[in-house]
Amino acid sequence: MLERRNIFLHGLTFTLGSLPALLWAYLFNLALAFLFSISLNLQLSKLLNHSLAAQRLSSGFDLGPIGETYLQLHKGPIGDAGAESGHASIPLFLLVYFLLVPGTLFCYQTGAPARLGTLLKQGLLYFWRFVRITLLTLLVSGLILGPLFVLQGKWADYIDDHIVGRSAFLLILAGNIVLFLVASILRLYFDLVEVYTVQLGQHLRPALFGNQPKPDRRVRRALAPAWRTLRRHFSEAWPIFLFLSLLGFAAVILTARISMHMLAQPRVWPTFLLAQLGLFLMLLTRFWQRGTETSLSLQNPILSSLPPILPGAGHVDPNDPLHPSRRIRLAPEPHPAPQTPEPISNPEPAPPSLDEPDPGVFHHEPTKPPTEPPS
């Protein structure tokens, strides 16, 4: 286990260390926004190019005309094309999410460089696991938040019938805050499930019946560890999660207010840059949340009880610098204690020295047979 560290600052270290992942996520989201705003721009052009009321949008940012324009968009010359294109953007956004988030968590946990190739490669490996987690999130959130939404609606109706003024507003706001807090706990839990799923994917399942070991892709194995970590460190993790969420929303609201009330002028690029700054800061806080969750999971790992990936097992290349067994940011193994050499027993006594043997014994020359005298 890693030494105890402040997950707030440690998470920021992960975020800044994998800054290219944040930049790629921002660029992809910006490209999607441009792509699917084309039809909306076409609708607004058809609706406002020949209207004097459009001056109140470009020169003063009057909220009244903005709201009326939004309500009249579906009656424009091209119908609901803008809404249809907005709905079509959701699958592409989810595709980018399923590719970039697993790669980012992998880089956080292993210290691998956050190159686009690495992000996409890991995203493809974890793609279907994150799809299953998303479906499970929607199911659980529907079962928990659905009844709460119904109760909130009944509570709001009761307030409207019996209370007016500021008190009614505050009571309805309190109900919405309760919904937000419950939703934040669910989001934090399933974030930890995603983090532990990536952690499990870097280890192998035990081989059965002589089969080759494969990476552990069982999402259900991450549910209980995520719950244990959330329960044990709830007082630390949840306030940080809420603070970063509110910080991101505050950045968007502040930059939007400044752009609407202080930069209403013919030049639109200052407004665009300020709005993009707010969106970038909100995305930064989201990646920061992922960093704090990664720090918490690495300080409470579940990998120690699982068989590690062996070099050369399955399709894993042991020479790959992204190999989890080479890059994972778990605590370094303690150095083995130096072993004292075993005492050498007394050597056997040397054999006694003997006189050199007679050379004739080993170098015997056969004698010639005697010759007979001639007759």
C-alpha positions as semicolon CSV with decimal commas, in nm:
position;residue;x (nm);y (nm);z (nm)
1;M;0,000;0,000;0,000
2;L;0,117;0,353;-0,072
3;E;0,203;0,583;0,214
4;R;-0,090;0,795;0,329
5;R;-0,116;1,106;0,110
6;N;-0,355;1,397;0,072
7;I;-0,582;1,282;-0,210
8;F;-0,677;1,643;-0,296
9;L;-0,319;1,747;-0,382
10;H;-0,220;1,401;-0,505
11;G;-0,514;1,407;-0,747
12;L;-0,400;1,745;-0,881
13;T;-0,056;1,594;-0,938
14;F;-0,212;1,316;-1,147
15;T;-0,416;1,571;-1,344
16;L;-0,122;1,794;-1,426
17;G;0,102;1,496;-1,496
18;S;-0,144;1,375;-1,762
19;L;-0,233;1,720;-1,893
20;P;-0,241;1,603;-2,260
21;A;-0,541;1,384;-2,174
22;L;-0,728;1,693;-2,051
23;L;-0,634;1,887;-2,363
24;W;-0,747;1,608;-2,594
25;A;-1,079;1,581;-2,411
26;Y;-1,131;1,956;-2,444
27;L;-1,045;1,954;-2,814
28;F;-1,280;1,665;-2,887
29;N;-1,565;1,833;-2,701
30;L;-1,497;2,161;-2,880
31;A;-1,502;1,983;-3,217
32;L;-1,834;1,819;-3,132
33;A;-1,979;2,153;-3,026
34;F;-1,873;2,314;-3,354
35;L;-1,999;2,020;-3,559
36;F;-2,347;2,012;-3,409
37;S;-2,387;2,389;-3,379
38;I;-2,390;2,424;-3,759
39;S;-2,758;2,340;-3,786
40;L;-2,841;2,563;-3,486
41;N;-2,652;2,849;-3,648
42;L;-2,847;2,792;-3,969
43;Q;-3,175;2,810;-3,777
44;L;-3,077;3,129;-3,596
45;S;-2,962;3,288;-3,921
46;K;-3,291;3,212;-4,095
47;L;-3,484;3,342;-3,794
48;L;-3,287;3,655;-3,705
49;N;-3,101;3,783;-4,012
50;H;-3,403;3,986;-4,127
51;S;-3,536;4,090;-3,785
52;L;-3,470;4,422;-3,611
53;A;-3,525;4,246;-3,278
54;A;-3,197;4,063;-3,331
55;Q;-3,010;4,382;-3,240
56;R;-3,118;4,329;-2,878
57;L;-2,929;3,999;-2,883
58;S;-2,604;4,123;-3,038
59;S;-2,581;4,459;-2,861
60;G;-2,728;4,404;-2,518
61;F;-2,776;4,032;-2,449
62;D;-3,135;4,087;-2,345
63;L;-3,255;3,767;-2,179
64;G;-3,613;3,820;-2,292
65;P;-3,542;3,790;-2,664
66;I;-3,303;3,503;-2,593
67;G;-3,578;3,303;-2,424
68;E;-3,832;3,388;-2,692
69;T;-3,586;3,288;-2,965
70;Y;-3,526;2,954;-2,797
71;L;-3,901;2,887;-2,780
72;Q;-3,947;2,974;-3,147
73;L;-3,658;2,762;-3,281
74;H;-3,877;2,457;-3,349
75;K;-4,102;2,676;-3,566
76;G;-3,817;2,800;-3,782
77;P;-3,766;2,740;-4,154
78;I;-3,582;2,412;-4,100
79;G;-3,807;2,270;-3,831
80;D;-3,652;2,055;-3,558
81;A;-3,323;1,990;-3,737
82;G;-3,133;2,158;-3,457
83;A;-3,291;1,934;-3,195
84;E;-3,228;1,624;-3,405
85;S;-2,863;1,718;-3,451
86;G;-2,837;1,775;-3,076
87;H;-2,974;1,427;-3,013
88;A;-2,730;1,284;-3,268
89;S;-2,441;1,441;-3,076
90;I;-2,513;1,227;-2,767
91;P;-2,381;0,896;-2,916
92;L;-2,064;1,068;-3,038
93;F;-2,011;1,227;-2,698
94;L;-2,051;0,888;-2,529
95;L;-1,807;0,736;-2,778
96;V;-1,546;0,999;-2,691
97;Y;-1,618;0,941;-2,321
98;F;-1,575;0,563;-2,346
99;L;-1,243;0,606;-2,529
100;L;-1,076;0,887;-2,335
101;V;-1,180;0,820;-1,975
102;P;-1,037;0,462;-1,949
103;G;-0,714;0,577;-2,113
104;T;-0,689;0,870;-1,873
105;L;-0,741;0,647;-1,568
106;F;-0,481;0,406;-1,705
107;C;-0,228;0,690;-1,738
108;Y;-0,310;0,811;-1,386
109;Q;-0,249;0,465;-1,240
110;T;0,057;0,360;-1,439
111;G;0,233;0,688;-1,513
112;A;0,228;0,616;-1,886
113;P;0,256;0,923;-2,113
114;A;-0,089;1,051;-2,203
115;R;-0,040;1,033;-2,577
116;L;-0,345;1,010;-2,800
117;G;-0,243;0,662;-2,918
118;T;-0,219;0,539;-2,558
119;L;-0,556;0,690;-2,466
120;L;-0,733;0,534;-2,764
121;K;-0,564;0,196;-2,724
122;Q;-0,665;0,164;-2,360
123;G;-1,008;0,303;-2,439
124;L;-1,066;0,025;-2,690
125;L;-0,950;-0,237;-2,439
126;Y;-1,191;-0,112;-2,169
127;F;-1,470;0,002;-2,403
128;W;-1,733;-0,263;-2,330
129;R;-1,654;-0,268;-1,960
130;F;-1,732;0,103;-1,938
131;V;-2,049;0,051;-2,141
132;R;-2,163;-0,205;-1,883
133;I;-2,076;0,032;-1,598
134;T;-2,277;0,310;-1,764
135;L;-2,582;0,085;-1,805
136;L;-2,552;-0,024;-1,442
137;T;-2,524;0,340;-1,336
138;L;-2,840;0,432;-1,524
139;L;-3,027;0,136;-1,372
140;V;-2,927;0,207;-1,011
141;S;-2,973;0,582;-1,049
142;G;-3,320;0,528;-1,193
143;L;-3,418;0,303;-0,903
144;I;-3,290;0,548;-0,640
145;L;-3,338;0,892;-0,796
146;G;-3,668;0,812;-0,970
147;P;-3,875;0,791;-0,649
148;L;-3,690;1,094;-0,512
149;F;-3,787;1,298;-0,819
150;V;-4,150;1,196;-0,770
151;L;-4,136;1,300;-0,403
152;Q;-3,969;1,627;-0,499
153;G;-4,250;1,701;-0,745
154;K;-4,515;1,636;-0,482
155;W;-4,320;1,848;-0,233
156;A;-4,301;2,136;-0,482
157;D;-4,676;2,112;-0,552
158;Y;-4,749;2,121;-0,180
159;I;-4,528;2,428;-0,136
160;D;-4,697;2,607;-0,427
161;D;-5,040;2,542;-0,276
162;H;-4,963;2,652;0,081
163;I;-4,657;2,879;0,085
164;V;-4,553;3,179;-0,123
165;G;-4,260;3,416;-0,142
166;R;-3,902;3,358;-0,038
167;S;-3,992;3,077;0,202
168;A;-4,146;2,874;-0,081
169;F;-3,838;2,928;-0,295
170;L;-3,602;2,817;-0,016
171;L;-3,805;2,505;0,062
172;I;-3,814;2,396;-0,303
173;L;-3,443;2,470;-0,327
174;A;-3,380;2,250;-0,023
175;G;-3,551;1,958;-0,197
176;N;-3,338;2,011;-0,507
177;I;-3,023;2,020;-0,294
178;V;-3,115;1,684;-0,141
179;L;-3,152;1,538;-0,489
180;F;-2,815;1,683;-0,589
181;L;-2,640;1,538;-0,283
182;V;-2,781;1,189;-0,340
183;A;-2,686;1,204;-0,710
184;S;-2,333;1,313;-0,617
185;I;-2,290;1,011;-0,389
186;L;-2,400;0,779;-0,670
187;R;-2,166;0,950;-0,914
188;L;-1,872;0,919;-0,673
189;Y;-1,942;0,549;-0,616
190;F;-1,957;0,460;-0,985
191;D;-1,647;0,671;-1,049
192;L;-1,467;0,445;-0,802
193;V;-1,610;0,141;-0,980
194;E;-1,453;0,267;-1,304
195;V;-1,120;0,330;-1,133
196;Y;-1,113;-0,020;-0,981
197;T;-1,219;-0,173;-1,313
198;V;-0,911;-0,024;-1,478
199;Q;-0,703;-0,149;-1,187
200;L;-0,843;-0,501;-1,224
201;G;-0,776;-0,497;-1,597
202;Q;-0,404;-0,478;-1,526
203;H;-0,408;-0,819;-1,355
204;L;-0,480;-1,169;-1,475
205;R;-0,756;-1,406;-1,383
206;P;-0,642;-1,743;-1,249
207;A;-0,607;-1,989;-1,535
208;L;-0,856;-2,277;-1,529
209;F;-0,824;-2,617;-1,695
210;G;-0,486;-2,533;-1,835
211;N;-0,609;-2,228;-2,028
212;Q;-0,387;-1,928;-2,079
213;P;-0,446;-1,655;-1,817
214;K;-0,629;-1,345;-1,941
215;P;-0,682;-0,994;-1,797
216;D;-0,962;-0,970;-1,544
217;R;-1,261;-0,809;-1,722
218;R;-1,523;-0,880;-1,455
219;V;-1,685;-0,550;-1,362
220;R;-1,867;-0,711;-1,071
221;R;-1,533;-0,766;-0,898
222;A;-1,497;-0,388;-0,865
223;L;-1,836;-0,323;-0,703
224;A;-1,757;-0,439;-0,349
225;P;-1,408;-0,279;-0,326
226;A;-1,550;0,052;-0,450
227;W;-1,822;0,037;-0,184
228;R;-1,572;-0,046;0,091
229;T;-1,346;0,242;-0,009
230;L;-1,639;0,484;-0,027
231;R;-1,771;0,373;0,313
232;R;-1,436;0,390;0,490
233;H;-1,324;0,722;0,339
234;F;-1,661;0,889;0,286
235;S;-1,584;1,185;0,513
236;E;-1,270;1,256;0,311
237;A;-1,372;1,175;-0,046
238;W;-1,726;1,316;-0,063
239;P;-1,648;1,673;0,057
240;I;-1,361;1,695;-0,194
241;F;-1,588;1,566;-0,471
242;L;-1,855;1,824;-0,383
243;F;-1,603;2,107;-0,358
244;L;-1,457;2,035;-0,702
245;S;-1,807;2,003;-0,852
246;L;-1,913;2,339;-0,710
247;L;-1,583;2,491;-0,818
248;G;-1,642;2,382;-1,177
249;F;-2,001;2,513;-1,180
250;A;-1,886;2,842;-1,026
251;A;-1,624;2,886;-1,300
252;V;-1,889;2,839;-1,571
253;I;-2,141;3,074;-1,405
254;L;-1,881;3,344;-1,339
255;T;-1,739;3,345;-1,691
256;A;-2,089;3,331;-1,843
257;R;-2,202;3,628;-1,636
258;I;-1,897;3,831;-1,728
259;S;-1,931;3,747;-2,097
260;M;-2,302;3,839;-2,100
261;H;-2,292;4,160;-1,896
262;M;-1,947;4,304;-1,964
263;L;-1,853;4,190;-2,314
264;A;-2,172;4,262;-2,510
265;Q;-2,015;4,427;-2,813
266;P;-1,988;4,368;-3,188
267;R;-1,666;4,169;-3,143
268;V;-1,770;3,822;-3,038
269;W;-1,431;3,656;-2,990
270;P;-1,372;3,790;-2,633
271;T;-1,705;3,644;-2,529
272;F;-1,617;3,315;-2,696
273;L;-1,275;3,294;-2,528
274;L;-1,415;3,373;-2,185
275;A;-1,692;3,116;-2,221
276;Q;-1,440;2,854;-2,335
277;L;-1,221;2,937;-2,035
278;G;-1,512;2,857;-1,805
279;L;-1,582;2,528;-1,982
280;F;-1,213;2,434;-1,969
281;L;-1,199;2,503;-1,595
282;M;-1,507;2,288;-1,539
283;L;-1,346;2,006;-1,737
284;L;-1,027;2,052;-1,532
285;T;-1,219;2,006;-1,206
286;R;-1,376;1,688;-1,346
287;F;-1,033;1,545;-1,429
288;W;-0,917;1,656;-1,084
289;Q;-1,200;1,452;-0,932
290;R;-1,075;1,151;-1,129
291;G;-0,727;1,213;-0,992
292;T;-0,845;1,219;-0,630
293;E;-1,040;0,896;-0,686
294;T;-0,732;0,733;-0,839
295;S;-0,520;0,843;-0,544
296;L;-0,776;0,697;-0,305
297;S;-0,791;0,367;-0,493
298;L;-0,413;0,331;-0,507
299;Q;-0,393;0,384;-0,132
300;N;-0,659;0,114;-0,089
301;P;-0,573;-0,133;-0,366
302;I;-0,742;-0,463;-0,432
303;L;-0,465;-0,590;-0,658
304;S;-0,254;-0,737;-0,381
305;S;-0,494;-1,033;-0,354
306;L;-0,496;-1,101;-0,728
307;P;-0,235;-1,273;-0,946
308;P;-0,019;-1,014;-1,121
309;I;0,038;-1,009;-1,493
310;L;0,330;-1,229;-1,578
311;P;0,576;-1,122;-1,847
312;G;0,489;-1,288;-2,174
313;A;0,150;-1,420;-2,055
314;G;-0,129;-1,406;-2,309
315;H;-0,108;-1,125;-2,558
316;V;0,085;-0,891;-2,325
317;D;0,425;-0,781;-2,452
318;P;0,671;-0,767;-2,161
319;N;0,892;-0,521;-2,353
320;D;0,606;-0,273;-2,387
321;P;0,680;0,036;-2,172
322;L;0,308;0,051;-2,092
323;H;0,315;-0,300;-1,947
324;P;0,130;-0,271;-1,614
325;S;0,380;-0,484;-1,428
326;R;0,650;-0,233;-1,530
327;R;0,459;0,090;-1,484
328;I;0,193;0,047;-1,214
329;R;0,216;0,302;-0,937
330;L;0,180;0,069;-0,645
331;A;0,414;0,091;-0,355
332;P;0,762;-0,032;-0,438
333;E;0,838;-0,373;-0,307
334;P;1,062;-0,365;-0,002
335;H;1,423;-0,444;-0,074
336;P;1,514;-0,790;0,052
337;A;1,731;-0,792;0,356
338;P;2,094;-0,868;0,276
339;Q;2,159;-1,232;0,336
340;T;2,466;-1,316;0,540
341;P;2,673;-1,586;0,378
342;E;2,655;-1,922;0,542
343;P;2,962;-2,008;0,744
344;I;3,203;-2,227;0,555
345;S;3,267;-2,554;0,729
346;N;3,622;-2,663;0,797
347;P;3,773;-2,804;0,482
348;E;3,867;-3,164;0,472
349;P;4,235;-3,234;0,550
350;A;4,459;-3,255;0,251
351;P;4,566;-3,604;0,151
352;P;4,913;-3,700;0,277
353;S;5,193;-3,646;0,035
354;L;5,361;-3,966;-0,086
355;D;5,688;-4,026;-0,256
356;E;5,677;-4,015;-0,628
357;P;5,626;-4,362;-0,774
358;D;5,900;-4,539;-0,957
359;P;5,880;-4,428;-1,319
360;G;5,954;-4,778;-1,423
361;V;5,633;-4,900;-1,277
362;F;5,425;-4,683;-1,507
363;H;5,668;-4,674;-1,799
364;H;5,751;-5,043;-1,836
365;E;5,941;-5,135;-2,149
366;P;5,898;-5,494;-2,261
367;T;6,224;-5,696;-2,277
368;K;6,327;-5,851;-2,604
369;P;6,319;-6,229;-2,619
370;P;6,670;-6,394;-2,628
371;T;6,792;-6,487;-2,973
372;E;6,889;-6,848;-3,034
373;P;7,250;-6,921;-3,144
374;P;7,289;-7,023;-3,506
375;S;7,321;-7,389;-3,559
